[in-house]
Amino acid sequence: MTAVTTTNPGYRAHPPSRLLSLTEPSRAMGELAAFLALRPLLSFLPRGDGHGVLVLPGFMATDGSTGPMRRLLGQLGYDAVGWKLGRNVKVDNVRVAAMMNCVDELYRRTGGKISIVGWSLGGVFARELAKQAPDKVRQVITLGSPISDDRDHSNARRLFEMLNGREPEPMRAGQFRKLAEAPPVPTTSILTKGDGVVHWRGSVQREDANPQTENIEVYASHIGLGVNPAVMLAIADRLAQPKGEWSPFEAKGCAGFAFPRSRLH
């Protein structure tokens, strides 16, 4: 359920607990099993209008990780595509330019604004791409993304900095310096307090800074976000909104049990 965020002045950024991290694989397998079991029912989720959806994978992942989600979105009527840029490892100017080319190409081919769904680090990219080209992006949806400006929220910080340095090339060019600032388009952050890679507080966006931003909490692991049935419901609901008619997410009926009602603070 969408929750109202509040400020917690005593909070100090830190990664998730070791227990959450160690149980990530087993919990994700359960979510994949649930996705496969419910796959026939997921085809009855709200259908789309055919607009383009660019799906970006997480850190160290490829388009293979987003395949199940993209195939479902395709069945729901969207032109859902991966980035086709291989493994998400390096963050440099060449990679950022290549992602912008993905946005431009899908925008031209579909003839209208596109949505971007980004998983983990892919969500950070999604938000930054929307900041650069808000005229081409309809909305952004992030899944367990470290959208805080403090990398201490992530267990992957050391590996990321080993591969990219403490200040990746785009940052030296003045980009990626205000990650917590939402892009000027409708933006949804889907997060879970069960995240064993990115602490959930690092995925919370301030809802008072932009009237078209929201947080949706789900019961999930980080690795399982891309196949979690509740996440698929939330994504389908967000994407199916008529262009220019954004409203906050509301889980209705029995679906309400799949979304926690806790406050995010």
C-alpha positions in Angstrom: 0.0 0.0 0.0 1.2 3.5 -0.6 2.5 4.9 2.7 3.2 8.4 3.9 6.9 8.9 4.7 8.1 10.8 7.7 11.6 12.0 8.7 13.6 9.9 11.1 16.3 12.2 12.4 18.0 9.5 14.4 18.4 7.1 11.5 21.9 6.4 10.2 22.3 4.7 6.8 23.3 1.0 6.9 22.9 -2.1 4.7 20.3 -4.8 5.4 20.8 -7.4 8.1 23.0 -10.4 7.4 20.0 -12.7 7.9 18.0 -11.0 5.2 21.0 -11.2 2.8 21.6 -14.9 3.5 18.0 -15.8 2.9 17.6 -13.9 -0.3 18.1 -16.9 -2.7 15.6 -19.2 -0.9 13.0 -16.5 -0.6 13.4 -15.5 -4.3 12.9 -19.1 -5.3 9.6 -19.1 -3.5 8.5 -16.0 -5.3 9.5 -17.5 -8.6 7.4 -20.6 -7.8 4.5 -18.3 -6.9 4.9 -16.4 -10.2 4.9 -19.6 -12.2 1.9 -21.0 -10.4 -0.1 -17.8 -10.8 1.1 -17.0 -14.3 -2.3 -17.9 -15.9 -4.1 -15.5 -13.5 -1.6 -12.7 -14.1 -2.7 -12.6 -17.7 -5.9 -11.0 -16.4 -4.2 -8.0 -14.9 -5.2 -4.6 -16.3 -4.3 -4.4 -20.0 -2.3 -1.5 -21.5 -2.6 0.8 -24.4 0.4 -0.5 -26.3 2.9 2.2 -25.3 6.6 1.3 -25.0 8.1 0.1 -21.8 11.9 -0.1 -21.3 13.0 -2.5 -18.6 16.4 -2.1 -17.1 18.2 -4.9 -15.1 19.9 -4.6 -11.8 23.6 -4.4 -10.9 25.5 -7.4 -12.4 22.3 -8.7 -14.1 21.3 -8.9 -17.8 18.1 -8.8 -19.8 17.6 -12.5 -18.9 16.6 -11.4 -15.3 13.8 -9.3 -16.6 12.5 -11.7 -19.2 9.6 -13.1 -17.2 8.4 -9.6 -16.4 8.8 -8.4 -20.0 6.9 -11.4 -21.4 4.0 -10.7 -19.0 3.9 -7.0 -20.0 4.0 -8.0 -23.6 1.0 -10.3 -23.1 -0.8 -7.4 -21.3 -0.4 -5.3 -24.5 2.8 -3.3 -24.0 5.8 -3.0 -26.3 8.1 -4.1 -23.5 11.8 -4.3 -24.4 15.1 -4.9 -22.6 18.1 -2.7 -22.9 20.2 -5.1 -25.0 23.4 -3.8 -23.4 24.7 -6.9 -21.8 25.5 -7.1 -18.1 24.9 -4.1 -15.9 28.4 -3.6 -14.5 30.1 -0.4 -15.6 28.6 3.1 -15.0 30.3 5.4 -17.5 29.4 8.0 -20.1 29.3 5.5 -22.9 26.8 3.3 -21.0 24.6 6.3 -20.1 24.6 7.5 -23.8 23.7 3.9 -24.9 20.7 3.9 -22.5 19.5 7.2 -23.7 19.7 5.8 -27.3 17.4 3.0 -26.0 14.9 5.7 -24.8 15.1 7.6 -28.1 14.7 4.5 -30.2 11.7 3.2 -28.4 10.1 6.6 -28.3 10.5 7.0 -32.1 9.4 3.5 -32.9 6.2 3.6 -30.7 5.4 7.2 -31.6 4.9 8.4 -28.0 6.2 8.7 -24.5 7.5 5.5 -22.9 7.5 4.1 -19.4 10.8 2.9 -17.8 10.9 0.1 -15.2 14.2 -0.3 -13.4 15.2 -3.0 -11.0 17.7 -2.0 -8.3 20.6 -0.1 -10.0 18.4 -0.1 -13.2 15.9 2.0 -11.3 18.6 4.6 -10.5 19.3 4.8 -14.3 15.6 5.0 -15.0 15.2 8.1 -12.8 18.3 9.8 -14.3 17.2 9.1 -17.9 13.8 10.6 -17.1 15.5 13.7 -15.7 17.4 14.1 -19.0 14.4 13.4 -21.3 11.2 14.1 -19.4 9.5 14.9 -22.8 10.0 11.3 -23.8 9.2 9.5 -20.6 5.6 8.9 -19.4 6.5 7.5 -16.0 9.2 5.7 -14.0 8.8 2.6 -11.8 11.7 1.4 -9.7 12.1 -1.9 -7.8 14.2 -2.0 -4.7 16.4 0.8 -6.1 19.0 2.6 -4.0 17.7 6.1 -4.8 19.2 7.6 -1.7 22.4 9.6 -2.1 24.0 7.5 0.6 25.5 4.2 -0.8 25.8 2.8 2.7 22.2 1.5 2.3 23.5 -1.2 -0.1 25.4 -4.4 0.5 26.8 -4.1 -3.0 28.6 -0.8 -2.3 32.1 -2.3 -2.1 31.7 -4.3 -5.3 30.2 -1.4 -7.1 33.0 1.0 -6.1 35.7 -1.6 -6.9 34.3 -1.8 -10.4 33.4 1.9 -10.9 35.4 3.9 -8.4 33.9 6.1 -5.7 32.9 8.7 -8.2 31.9 7.1 -11.6 32.5 9.0 -14.8 28.9 10.4 -15.1 29.3 11.9 -11.6 32.5 13.7 -12.6 30.4 15.1 -15.5 27.9 16.5 -13.0 25.2 13.7 -13.4 23.9 11.3 -10.8 24.5 13.8 -7.9 21.0 14.2 -6.7 19.6 10.6 -6.7 17.0 11.3 -4.1 15.5 14.0 -6.3 12.6 12.5 -8.3 12.4 13.2 -12.0 9.6 15.5 -13.2 7.3 12.7 -14.3 5.1 10.3 -12.3 7.5 8.1 -10.3 6.7 5.0 -8.2 9.2 3.3 -5.9 8.3 -0.3 -5.1 10.2 -1.5 -2.1 10.2 -4.2 0.6 11.3 -4.3 4.2 12.5 -7.8 3.4 15.2 -6.5 1.0 18.5 -8.2 1.7 20.6 -6.1 -0.8 19.3 -2.5 -0.5 18.0 -1.3 2.9 14.4 -0.4 2.4 14.9 3.1 3.7 17.3 3.7 0.8 14.4 3.1 -1.6 11.9 5.5 0.0 11.2 8.7 -1.9 9.7 11.8 -0.3 6.1 12.0 -1.4 5.8 15.7 -0.3 8.4 16.9 -2.8 6.4 16.0 -5.9 2.6 15.3 -6.0 3.2 12.5 -8.5 5.6 10.4 -6.5 4.7 7.4 -4.4 6.1 4.4 -2.5 4.5 1.0 -2.7 5.6 -1.6 -0.1 5.4 -5.3 -0.9 6.3 -8.5 0.8 9.3 -9.6 -1.2 13.0 -10.3 -1.4 15.3 -8.1 -3.5 16.2 -10.9 -5.9 12.6 -11.8 -6.3 11.2 -8.4 -7.0 11.2 -9.1 -10.8 8.9 -12.1 -10.5 6.9 -11.3 -7.3 3.2 -11.5 -8.1 2.3 -8.5 -6.0 4.9 -6.5 -7.8 3.5 -7.5 -11.1 0.1 -6.4 -10.0 1.4 -3.0 -8.9 3.4 -2.5 -12.1 0.4 -3.5 -14.3 -1.8 -1.1 -12.4 0.6 1.8 -12.7 1.3 1.2 -16.4 -2.5 0.9 -17.3 -3.3 4.4 -16.1 -4.5 6.6 -19.0 -1.9 9.1 -20.2 -2.0 12.3 -18.1 -4.4 10.8 -15.5 -2.0 9.6 -12.8 -3.3 8.9 -9.3 -1.8 7.1 -6.3 -1.8 3.3 -6.1 -4.6 1.7 -4.2 -4.9 -2.0 -3.7 -8.5 -3.0 -3.9 -10.5 -6.0 -2.7 -8.5 -9.1 -1.8 -5.4 -7.6 -3.4 -5.1 -5.4 -0.3 -3.7 -8.4 1.7 -0.7 -8.5 -0.6 0.4 -5.0 0.4 1.6 -4.0 3.9 -0.1 -1.0 5.4 2.8 0.1 7.6 4.2 3.6 7.6 7.6 4.1 5.9 9.8 6.3 8.2 
